[in-house]
Amino acid sequence: MIDLRSDTVTRPSPAMLQAMVSAPLGDDVMGDDPTVIQLQQAVAERAGKVAGLFFPSGTQSNLAGLMAHCERGDEYLVGQQAHTYKYEGGGAAVLASIQPQPIEHAEDGSLPLEKLAAALKPEGDPHFARTRLLALENTFHGKLIPADYVRAATDWARGHGLATHLDGARVFNAAVASGKPLAEMCQPFDSVSICFSKGLGAPVGSVLVGSAELIARARRWRKVLGGGLRQSGVLAAACLYALEHNVERLAQDHANARLLADGLRGITGVRVLSQDTNMVFAEFEPARCDALTAALAADGILMRAVYGGPTRLVTHLDVSSADVRRVIEAVARHLR
Ligand SMILES: *Cc1c(COP(=O)(O)O)cnc(C)c1O
């Protein structure tokens, strides 16, 4: 199967499974799982932060991060299409009594400073929730958020007494695409949540990084949220393996996404809307979407052509350049 639905679909490789099987373990709720400790330290160091905390999912890592920054009745500024707002079940509001203030994105994925400024609540007025945090996402729908913008937005936030959080589910893609070290991508933020179950190829796992104080608060919330795991070194070992073996190769996924976009551009009935890092967004002739999805599935290619909307195709470590050529050939054949 060639699965282009998401970069979450990767399966652990034999070498990754071997690393999991042979990891030294302890009880991480008691703080003595050596593999978890090693991962947390390695990721924090790479991200240029003091401390790290392992989570079973990015959703939980983002939420515990928000809870470590904000209290009940506080508010965070966040993109209208951001994962931490739209795709996490409203967790900040539901479980943490933190009010989201969604902001419309600009075309490049950024949140315009004038819109942020307009949404900032005056301090000391009991009418309003207290604006406490700016949350950004990088990459956003595959897009690399411009470094100048990140600098300006986080400077603006700090100038208004706000903390800053990055949903860096794919911040390694951002680092590889911009040719910059991870620490440089993370430097403007007080906290960053990093996924290992996307392009890095681990079956589960995210790490939240930040100051020692912030991570101590997040550890408490992680326990409250049900994320205190015991011999979780068995999972952390997969993330350590990914950190050591699967970061630089993200460049191949980006090259494969370019190859895919270029190939699709040559096919009548397909309109490529964008290609950034490992994601391609395309529109397929509406009347043929369902038939195309079914025909591709019969060919062993998983992607869901969305009727009347953008279809997302994602490359990852289980998709080779030969696979991409097969996909292009199959789409061309079925739309002919
Ligand atoms: C995948 C993802 C997350 C976390 O999702 P989980 O499935 O809970 O690990 C957070 N933010 C973004 C942008 C993501 O793509």
Ligand as a Chemical Component Dictionary entry (heavy atoms), coordinates in Angstrom:
data_LIG
# 
_chem_comp.id                   LIG 
_chem_comp.type                 NON-POLYMER 
_chem_comp.pdbx_formal_charge   0 
_chem_comp.three_letter_code    LIG 
# 
loop_
_chem_comp_atom.comp_id 
_chem_comp_atom.atom_id 
_chem_comp_atom.alt_atom_id 
_chem_comp_atom.type_symbol 
_chem_comp_atom.charge 
_chem_comp_atom.model_Cartn_x 
_chem_comp_atom.model_Cartn_y 
_chem_comp_atom.model_Cartn_z 
_chem_comp_atom.pdbx_ordinal 
LIG C1 C1 C 0 -0.635 15.572 14.656 1  
LIG C2 C2 C 0 -0.618 16.944 15.161 2  
LIG C3 C3 C 0 -0.695 17.223 16.531 3  
LIG C4 C4 C 0 -0.821 16.153 17.586 4  
LIG O1 O1 O 0 -1.625 15.117 17.227 5  
LIG P1 P1 P 0 -1.639 13.695 17.950 6  
LIG O2 O2 O 0 -2.309 12.844 16.946 7  
LIG O3 O3 O 0 -2.400 13.893 19.195 8  
LIG O4 O4 O 0 -0.230 13.286 18.234 9  
LIG C5 C5 C 0 -0.629 18.532 16.926 10 
LIG N1 N1 N 0 -0.496 19.524 16.023 11 
LIG C6 C6 C 0 -0.398 19.294 14.713 12 
LIG C7 C7 C 0 -0.210 20.440 13.777 13 
LIG C8 C8 C 0 -0.461 18.003 14.234 14 
LIG O5 O5 O 0 -0.366 17.775 12.922 15 
# 
loop_
_chem_comp_bond.comp_id 
_chem_comp_bond.atom_id_1 
_chem_comp_bond.atom_id_2 
_chem_comp_bond.value_order 
_chem_comp_bond.pdbx_ordinal 
LIG C1 C2 SING 1  
LIG C2 C3 SING 2  
LIG C2 C8 DOUB 3  
LIG C3 C4 SING 4  
LIG C3 C5 DOUB 5  
LIG C4 O1 SING 6  
LIG O1 P1 SING 7  
LIG P1 O2 DOUB 8  
LIG P1 O3 SING 9  
LIG P1 O4 SING 10 
LIG C5 N1 SING 11 
LIG N1 C6 DOUB 12 
LIG C6 C7 SING 13 
LIG C6 C8 SING 14 
LIG C8 O5 SING 15 
# 
